[in-house]
Amino acid sequence: MITYLLLLLTMGIGLWSILLFFRATRKPMPGAVFTALLSLSMGLFIYLYGTWVFLSIYAKYVFGVLYVLLGLLFLLRRKVTMKNGWLPLKVFFTLLLALGCVLYFTGTTGRPGTVELDFPLKKGRYFVLQGGKGLPTNLFHFSLRGAIYAMDIVKLDAFGRRANTVFSRRLEDYAIFGDTVYAPCDGVVTRAYGDNPDNIPPNMQRGPKNTNLVLIETPDYYVFMGHLKNGSVFVKEGDTVKTGYPLGRVGNSGFSTEPHLHIQVHKNEKERTWYQSTPLYILFNGKGYLLNEVIKKKNL
């Protein structure tokens, strides 16, 4: 199961980076410096990209505290000699991982156009399961009809988990399942489906009409929200909606491994189909969010 593999990979790389840092505290200089830098780049990379939420987002913070403690230990136990085995390899991987960390924040798509939306979910803390400014953080969406700034959003429970277990086949075990989705802007509903079945994880079978969705058109852009719950779409095509109007509920319909809200925005370019138009980076109430970031009330 991919969920368990990703979590094991996250924890494995995290533990490996800690072990490297611990070894650096016992090595002579300058080899200790390069080992510590490699470990630090690994640690930062997995801190940013790791699937900690499959266990709990708090596991990420525990990992960060361990790094601070190891950093202090490194400074206290440093020695000076000239042994530095495997230096070229350490430098290569340090630079490669450091580049990945930089691209987490910058992306590879230059300066994207943005759109201001109201956050479409109202109760609790939410989490960006997939998102970012194109590659490498938004790898999955990058290949989907130009949806390079699309976001997949899940909800966190009191323990920082998106579900009450690492993986569950029960839709009700996922914190976001059934949450009401509200209109993030004023506009006209141009597409609305609600009859596709909800998949039982990890099934990703598309329904007769792919996924349950609401597509809102404004004079400047389109907002697409998908994977809604079977039978939960409250609006119909042609309806005019205002910001905050209830649209449906979060489900697991269409090409989806677990309950979440998928949202993407494209410019309204009259001569082109909405999903082929220029994608826009979403700002929720003035703030942009990246992969693995928490969205909570005080941020909005």
C-alpha positions as CSV (number, residue, x, y, z in Angstrom):
1,M,0.0,0.0,0.0
2,I,1.4,3.4,-1.2
3,T,0.3,5.2,2.0
4,Y,2.4,2.9,4.2
5,L,5.4,3.0,1.8
6,L,5.4,6.8,1.8
7,L,5.2,6.9,5.6
8,L,8.0,4.4,6.0
9,L,10.1,6.3,3.5
10,T,9.5,9.5,5.4
11,M,10.5,8.0,8.7
12,G,13.4,6.0,7.2
13,I,15.0,9.1,5.6
14,G,14.3,11.1,8.8
15,L,16.0,8.5,11.0
16,W,18.9,8.1,8.6
17,S,19.5,11.9,8.6
18,I,19.5,11.9,12.4
19,L,21.9,9.0,12.4
20,L,24.2,10.8,10.1
21,F,24.1,13.9,12.3
22,F,24.9,11.8,15.3
23,R,27.9,10.3,13.5
24,A,29.0,13.8,12.6
25,T,29.3,14.6,16.3
26,R,31.9,11.8,16.5
27,K,33.9,12.6,13.4
28,P,36.9,14.9,13.1
29,M,36.8,18.0,11.0
30,P,36.3,18.8,8.2
31,G,34.7,15.5,7.4
32,A,32.2,16.1,10.3
33,V,31.1,19.4,8.6
34,F,30.2,17.7,5.3
35,T,28.5,14.8,7.1
36,A,26.5,17.3,9.1
37,L,25.6,19.4,6.0
38,L,24.4,16.2,4.2
39,S,22.4,15.2,7.2
40,L,20.9,18.7,7.6
41,S,19.9,18.9,3.9
42,M,18.3,15.4,4.2
43,G,16.5,16.4,7.3
44,L,15.2,19.7,5.9
45,F,14.1,18.0,2.7
46,I,12.1,15.3,4.5
47,Y,10.7,17.9,7.0
48,L,9.3,19.8,4.0
49,Y,8.3,16.9,1.7
50,G,7.6,14.1,4.1
51,T,4.2,12.5,4.5
52,W,4.2,13.0,8.3
53,V,0.4,13.7,8.2
54,F,-0.2,10.0,7.6
55,L,0.9,9.5,11.2
56,S,0.5,12.9,12.7
57,I,1.7,16.4,11.8
58,Y,3.2,16.5,15.3
59,A,5.7,13.8,14.4
60,K,7.2,16.5,12.1
61,Y,7.7,18.8,15.0
62,V,9.3,16.1,17.2
63,F,11.7,15.4,14.4
64,G,12.6,19.1,14.2
65,V,13.3,19.3,17.9
66,L,15.6,16.3,17.7
67,Y,17.6,18.1,15.0
68,V,18.1,21.2,17.2
69,L,19.4,19.0,20.0
70,L,21.8,17.2,17.7
71,G,23.0,20.5,16.3
72,L,23.9,21.6,19.9
73,L,25.7,18.2,20.4
74,F,27.6,18.7,17.2
75,L,28.9,22.1,18.2
76,L,30.0,20.8,21.6
77,R,31.9,17.7,20.3
78,R,33.6,19.0,17.3
79,K,37.3,18.2,16.6
80,V,39.8,19.4,14.0
81,T,41.7,17.0,11.6
82,M,41.8,16.6,7.9
83,K,40.0,13.3,7.3
84,N,37.1,13.7,4.9
85,G,36.3,10.4,3.1
86,W,33.5,10.3,0.5
87,L,33.6,14.1,0.3
88,P,32.6,14.5,-3.4
89,L,29.5,12.3,-2.9
90,K,28.5,14.1,0.3
91,V,28.8,17.5,-1.5
92,F,26.8,16.2,-4.5
93,F,23.9,14.9,-2.4
94,T,24.0,17.9,-0.1
95,L,23.6,20.3,-3.1
96,L,20.9,18.2,-4.7
97,L,18.8,18.1,-1.5
98,A,19.4,21.7,-0.8
99,L,18.1,22.5,-4.3
100,G,15.0,20.5,-3.6
101,C,14.5,22.5,-0.4
102,V,14.8,25.8,-2.3
103,L,12.4,24.7,-5.0
104,Y,9.9,23.8,-2.4
105,F,9.4,27.5,-1.8
106,T,10.0,28.9,-5.3
107,G,8.7,26.2,-7.6
108,T,9.9,26.0,-11.2
109,T,7.1,27.9,-13.0
110,G,8.4,31.5,-12.4
111,R,6.1,34.1,-11.0
112,P,2.6,32.7,-11.3
113,G,-0.6,34.7,-11.8
114,T,-2.7,34.7,-8.6
115,V,-6.4,34.7,-7.7
116,E,-8.0,35.7,-4.4
117,L,-10.5,33.3,-3.0
118,D,-12.4,32.8,0.3
119,F,-11.4,29.5,1.9
120,P,-14.2,27.0,1.0
121,L,-14.2,25.0,4.3
122,K,-15.2,26.5,7.6
123,K,-14.7,24.3,10.6
124,G,-11.4,23.1,12.0
125,R,-7.8,22.8,10.8
126,Y,-7.0,21.8,7.3
127,F,-3.9,20.5,5.5
128,V,-2.5,20.8,2.0
129,L,-2.0,17.2,1.0
130,Q,-0.9,18.1,-2.4
131,G,-0.1,21.6,-3.7
132,G,2.6,24.2,-4.4
133,K,4.0,26.2,-7.3
134,G,4.4,23.4,-9.9
135,L,7.4,21.0,-9.8
136,P,8.6,19.4,-7.6
137,T,6.0,19.9,-4.9
138,N,3.0,19.5,-7.1
139,L,4.3,16.6,-9.2
140,F,0.9,14.7,-9.4
141,H,-1.2,17.7,-10.5
142,F,1.5,19.0,-12.9
143,S,0.5,16.3,-15.5
144,L,-3.3,16.8,-15.2
145,R,-4.5,19.2,-17.9
146,G,-2.1,21.9,-16.8
147,A,-3.4,21.9,-13.2
148,I,0.1,22.9,-11.9
149,Y,-1.3,25.0,-9.0
150,A,-4.2,22.7,-8.0
151,M,-4.6,21.8,-4.3
152,D,-5.8,18.7,-2.5
153,I,-7.0,19.6,1.0
154,V,-7.7,17.3,3.9
155,K,-8.8,18.0,7.5
156,L,-6.9,17.4,10.7
157,D,-8.3,15.9,13.8
158,A,-7.3,16.9,17.4
159,F,-4.2,14.6,17.1
160,G,-2.9,16.2,13.9
161,R,-4.1,13.2,11.7
162,R,-6.1,13.3,8.5
163,A,-7.8,10.0,9.6
164,N,-8.0,8.0,12.8
165,T,-5.5,5.5,11.4
166,V,-2.6,5.5,8.8
167,F,-5.0,4.0,6.2
168,S,-8.7,3.1,6.4
169,R,-11.2,1.6,4.1
170,R,-14.0,3.4,6.0
171,L,-14.8,6.8,4.5
172,E,-16.1,8.0,7.8
173,D,-12.7,7.5,9.4
174,Y,-11.4,10.5,7.4
175,A,-11.8,13.8,9.2
176,I,-12.9,15.8,6.1
177,F,-15.5,13.3,4.8
178,G,-18.9,15.0,4.7
179,D,-17.6,18.5,5.4
180,T,-19.6,21.3,3.7
181,V,-17.9,23.1,0.8
182,Y,-18.8,26.7,0.4
183,A,-18.5,29.0,-2.6
184,P,-15.1,30.7,-2.5
185,C,-16.3,33.5,-4.7
186,D,-19.3,35.0,-6.4
187,G,-20.2,33.5,-9.8
188,V,-22.4,31.2,-11.9
189,V,-22.4,27.5,-11.6
190,T,-21.6,26.2,-15.1
191,R,-21.2,22.5,-14.3
192,A,-22.5,20.5,-11.3
193,Y,-22.6,16.7,-10.9
194,G,-23.5,14.7,-7.8
195,D,-24.5,11.2,-8.8
196,N,-21.1,9.5,-9.1
197,P,-20.4,6.9,-6.3
198,D,-17.8,7.4,-3.6
199,N,-14.8,5.1,-3.9
200,I,-13.7,2.9,-1.0
201,P,-10.0,3.6,-0.5
202,P,-7.7,2.8,-2.2
203,N,-10.0,2.3,-5.2
204,M,-9.7,5.2,-7.7
205,Q,-12.4,4.2,-10.2
206,R,-14.0,7.1,-12.1
207,G,-17.8,7.2,-12.1
208,P,-20.1,7.5,-15.1
209,K,-19.4,11.3,-15.1
210,N,-15.9,11.0,-13.7
211,T,-16.2,12.9,-10.4
212,N,-18.8,14.8,-8.4
213,L,-18.0,18.5,-8.9
214,V,-19.0,22.1,-9.0
215,L,-17.5,24.5,-11.5
216,I,-18.0,28.2,-10.9
217,E,-17.5,30.8,-13.7
218,T,-16.7,34.5,-13.0
219,P,-15.8,37.1,-15.6
220,D,-12.1,36.6,-14.8
221,Y,-11.6,32.9,-13.9
222,Y,-13.1,29.5,-13.3
223,V,-13.0,27.6,-10.0
224,F,-13.2,23.8,-10.1
225,M,-13.9,21.8,-7.0
226,G,-14.0,18.0,-7.2
227,H,-14.3,14.6,-5.4
228,L,-17.6,15.7,-3.7
229,K,-19.8,13.2,-1.9
230,N,-22.4,11.2,-3.7
231,G,-25.8,12.9,-3.6
232,S,-24.5,15.9,-1.8
233,V,-24.2,18.6,-4.5
234,F,-26.7,21.4,-3.5
235,V,-26.5,23.6,-6.6
236,K,-27.4,23.1,-10.3
237,E,-26.0,24.4,-13.5
238,G,-27.1,28.0,-14.1
239,D,-27.4,28.9,-10.4
240,T,-25.9,32.2,-9.3
241,V,-24.0,31.9,-6.0
242,K,-22.4,34.3,-3.6
243,T,-19.3,33.8,-1.5
244,G,-20.1,31.5,1.4
245,Y,-23.0,29.8,-0.3
246,P,-23.1,26.0,0.4
247,L,-22.2,23.9,-2.7
248,G,-21.9,20.3,-1.5
249,R,-20.0,18.0,0.8
250,V,-16.5,16.5,0.6
251,G,-16.4,12.9,-0.6
252,N,-14.2,10.5,-2.5
253,S,-15.7,10.3,-6.0
254,G,-13.7,10.0,-9.1
255,F,-9.9,9.6,-9.4
256,S,-9.2,9.8,-5.7
257,T,-7.4,7.6,-3.2
258,E,-9.1,9.0,-0.1
259,P,-11.6,11.8,0.9
260,H,-10.3,15.3,0.1
261,L,-11.3,18.5,-1.6
262,H,-9.6,19.1,-5.0
263,I,-9.6,22.8,-6.1
264,Q,-8.0,24.5,-9.1
265,V,-8.4,27.8,-10.8
266,H,-7.9,28.9,-14.4
267,K,-8.3,32.2,-16.2
268,N,-11.5,32.8,-18.1
269,E,-10.1,32.8,-21.6
270,K,-13.2,32.8,-23.8
271,E,-11.6,31.1,-26.8
272,R,-10.3,28.2,-24.7
273,T,-11.8,25.4,-22.6
274,W,-11.6,26.2,-19.0
275,Y,-9.1,23.5,-18.0
276,Q,-6.9,24.4,-21.0
277,S,-6.7,28.1,-20.0
278,T,-3.9,29.6,-17.9
279,P,-3.8,28.1,-14.4
280,L,-3.7,30.5,-11.4
281,Y,-2.0,30.1,-8.0
282,I,-4.6,30.4,-5.2
283,L,-4.5,32.8,-2.4
284,F,-7.0,32.0,0.4
285,N,-7.9,35.3,2.1
286,G,-4.7,36.8,1.0
287,K,-2.3,34.0,1.8
288,G,-0.8,31.3,-0.4
289,Y,-0.2,27.8,0.9
290,L,2.4,25.1,-0.1
291,L,2.6,21.4,0.2
292,N,2.2,20.1,3.8
293,E,1.1,23.4,5.2
294,V,-1.7,23.8,7.8
295,I,-4.6,26.1,7.1
296,K,-6.4,27.2,10.2
297,K,-8.7,30.0,11.2
298,K,-6.1,32.4,12.5
299,N,-4.3,32.2,9.1
300,L,-7.4,33.4,7.2
